[in-house]
Amino acid sequence: MREVDLRRIDLNLLVALEALLDEKNVTRAASRLGMSQPAASRALGRLRALFSDALLVDGPGGYVLSARAEEVRPVLRGILAGVREMVAANAFDPATATGGIRLLMPDLQAAVLAPHLLARLGREAPSLDLDIVAPGTDAVEALEQGIADAMVALVDEAPAGIRRRGLYDEKLVTLMRAEHPALARKLTLERFLALEHIVVSVTGVGPAPVDEVLARIGRTRRVKLRVQNFFAAVEIAARSDLVMTLPSSLARAAANMKRFVSLPPPLDLGSFTMSLVWHARQQDAPRHIWLRRAIVAAAADMSSAIDVGN
């Protein structure tokens, strides 16, 4: 085995390598690293010389990882995660902290929670930036690999290595435009099922919670439209007779626009708990302890604002 003199290696290159392998794009890696595109290209050149390998090779639509890069990637993540934890063991001062926080959060929850979290960051950590991304099928992997700091989502069971705590409870309510003809009479189950509905679905497939409850009693409704975005659904509902059944916090926010009325649905849909989820590796990191407290406090601020608005 060739002995490597670490004194001759700029270890900052390993940080650049992580970004390049994650992004598979020099321009995006440069933006993530806060450097120019030419500087990122030079870093890639130095890394290729260091590893005697291309690392990123041309593929369909852009770069793909070389075999050597695929081999290096998990080792690199483990090393850098250990270094980050070692450094993070020092005292964390949010008032002077810089950099970014990446949260996985569905559009529906981001719409009501993010404003309160941003307000808290503005007071406590004005130089920290927030990046919110919708959770995908690789959400747990993103937490494990440190690509995301935490996640706010509906999570009933957490796999090994993942920590979870309840954040706030939600009920479902039905929302319709303020001039909707259905408001002239009580919203019975039969009238509810006769309406045309909007479902907000990130994936665009699978039954919504309302449809699962209806199926258990042998009933169905007409889902006229599925969209991935809450704000698109709001605009469509405001200009049509389509109705939505959605979390109460969002319905209240929309009802405050004076264009909507929210009603209890004519069937028992129960309630659900939104959770804050993170990797056990972050459990005792001072930066992450502060972040979790900030998210919990933001959720409390959100709930208080909703109570005041009632």
N, C-alpha and C positions, 0 to 999 in steps of 0.2 A: 504494500500500500504506500502510495506517495505521501510523504509527510508534508503538511501545509503549514507555513509560517504565518499565523494569524496577524502578526505585526505588520505584514506587508499588504494586508487586505483592508480596504475601507469597508467596515461592517455596515455602514449606511447603505451599501449596495444591496444588502439582504432585504432592507425595507423596500427599496425600489423593485427588487425581484418579486417580492410578494404582490405588489401592485400590478406589475406587468403580467404575472401569471394569472391573477384574478381577472383583470380587465381584458387581457388578450388584445390590447389596443394601446399604442404608445400615447396617443393624445389623451385618452381617458385616464391612463395611468399618471400622466403628467399633471392633469387637473387634480387628481386625488392626492398627489404628493406635494402639490403647491409649487411646482417647478415648470419651466418652459418645455415645450415639446422637443426642441433640439437637445436640451439637457437630459430629458428622459431617453432620447435616442442614443446619446453618448453613454448613458448608464447601461443601456441594453448592450451596446458594443463592448463595454468593459466586462459585463457579466458573461457575454459569449466567450470572451478571451479567458476569463477566469475558469469557466466550466469546460472550455474546449468543446462547446456545443452551441448550436443555433438557438436553443431554448424555445423561441417562437418561430414557427415556419409557416409559409404561405399555405392557406387552405381555402375552402369554399367560403367566399364572403369575408375573408380576413385571416388573421393569424389563428393557428392552433398550436397546442403544446407539443413539443418534441417528446420522445420517449424518456429522455433524461429529465426534462422538466416535470413530467408526470411523476417520476421517481422522487425528485427533490421536493415537490410541493408539500406533501404531508409532513416531512421532516422539518421543512422551513417553518410551517405554521406552528408546530410544537415549540420550536426554538424561540420564535418571536413572541408567542403567547407567554412563555416563561419569562422572557425579558420584560415584557409589559407588566406582568404581575409583580416582578421583583421591584421595578421602578414605582409601580402604583402603591406599594406598601408604604411609601412615604406619605406624609400628611397631605391631604388634598384641600386646596382652598378654592372654592367655586368662584370667588370674586376675581381671582387672577387667572383662572383656568382658560385655556384656549383650545381650539380644535373643534371636533364635531361629535355629535351623538347620533347614532343610527337606530331608529326604532321601527319595528315591524308592527303595523297597525292598519286594520281595514279602513277603507274610506269612510264608512258610516261612523266609526268611533273617532277617527281623526277629526271629523267635522265638529264634534262637540268637546272633545278633550284637549286637542292641540292648542286652541286659543288660551286655555287656562294654564297649560304647561309652558307656553311661550311667555305668558305674563310672569310666571314664577321665575323662569330663566332670566328674563329681563331684569328682575330685581336681585336675584342671587348670583347669576353667572352670565353677565352681559356679553362676554366674549366667546361663549360657547354657541355653536350653530347646531341646528336640528335638522335631521334628514329623516323623513317618514316614508316608508316603503310598504306597500301592501304585502302581507305574508303570502308566500307561495308554497308549493309542495315541499320546498327545501328549507322551510323556516327553522326547524329544529337544527338542521345542519348549519345554518347561518349562525345560530347561537353557539353551537359547539365550536365552530371555527373562529369565533370572534368577529365575523363579518357584521353582525348586528349586536347591539348592546343589550337589548331587551325586546319583549313583544307584549302588546296588549291585544288579547283575543279571547274568543270563547274556547276554553281548553278544559275539558272534563278530566282527562288523565294525562299526566306528564311522564315521559319516558325517563329511564335512569339517567342521572346527571343533570336533569332539568328541575329547577325549583319554580314554585308557583304560589301565589297568594291571591285571594279574592280582592278585587278592586272596587267594583260597584255593581249593584243589582239593576236589572232592566226588566220592564214589562213591555209587552207589545200593545200598541194602540193603532186604530185605523184613522188615516188622514185623508181628507178630501177638500177640494176647493170650497171657499166660503159660500159660493152661490150654487153649490151642487144640488140638483133636484132631490136627491135622496135625503137631504136634511129636513124635508117637509114632513117625514114620518119617522117613527122609531126604527132604528136599525136592528131588525130581527135577523135571525140566521138566514131565512129564506130570501130576504131582501139583500143581505150581504152577499149571498151566493149568486144572486142575479146580476150583481154589478160586474164590471170588467176591472181587472186588477193589474197593478204594476208590481213586479218583484225586482228588488235590487240584489244582484248576485254577482260576486266577484268572478266566479268560474263560469257562470252562464249555464250550468247544468245542475241536475239534481233537484229534489223537492225542497221548497222553503219550509220553515217550521210550521207555518199555518197549514200547508198542504199535508204535512205529516199528521197533524192533529185531525184534520178533516178525513183523511184516509182511515183513521182508526174508528171513525163513526160512520164510515161508508158514504161520505159525501165528497164532492169536488167543487172547485170554483174555476172560473175562466181566467187564466193568466194571459192577458192580452199582450203584455210587453215585459220583456226582461232587459234590464240595463245593468251595467257594472258600476255606475256612478250615481251616488245619492243626489247630487246637484242636478244632474240631467233628469232624474226621476221627478224631482221637485218642480222643475220648469214644465215638464210634460203634464204633471198632475194639475198644475195651476191653470193650464190652458185646455183641459179636457175633462171628461167625466170619469176618467180612470182614477181608482183609489189605491192607496198603499197601506199596508199594515207593517209597522216598523217599530224599532225601539222608542220608548217613550221620550227619552232625552232628545232624540232627533225630531220627533213629532212636535215637542214643545218648542224647539228652536224654529221649526218651520211655521208653527202656528203664530209665533211672535211676529212673523212677517205680515200678519193680518190678511193673508190671502187664503188661509186654511183654517179648518176646524178639525180637532182631533176628538175621536169618540172611542169608548171602550168597545172592543170587538164583541160580537154576540155569541162567543164561545170561550171556554176557558183555555187560554193558551199558556197558562203558567208564567213563570219568570225564569230568568237565567242570569248567571254571574259572569261578568267580564273579569278576566284575570290578568295579572302582571306576571310575566314568565321570563326567566333568565337562566343562565348556565351556572351550575354549582361552582365552577371555577371563579366566578365573579363574586361569590357570596361575601367574602371578607375584604374585598378591594375598597379602600376608602372612596374612590371616585364613584364606584358603582353603588355603594351604600347611600351616598348623597343622591345619586340619580333615582334610585328606587324611592327614597323619601320624597323627592320632588314630584315624582309621578303620582304617588299616593296622595300627596297634598293637593295636587292639581285636580285629581278626581274628587276630593272633598270640596274643593272650590266649585267645581262643576255642579255637584249635587246641591250645594248651598244656593247657587245661582238659580237652579231649577226650582227649589223650594220657595225662594223669594218671588219667583215669577208666577207661582200658582195663585 
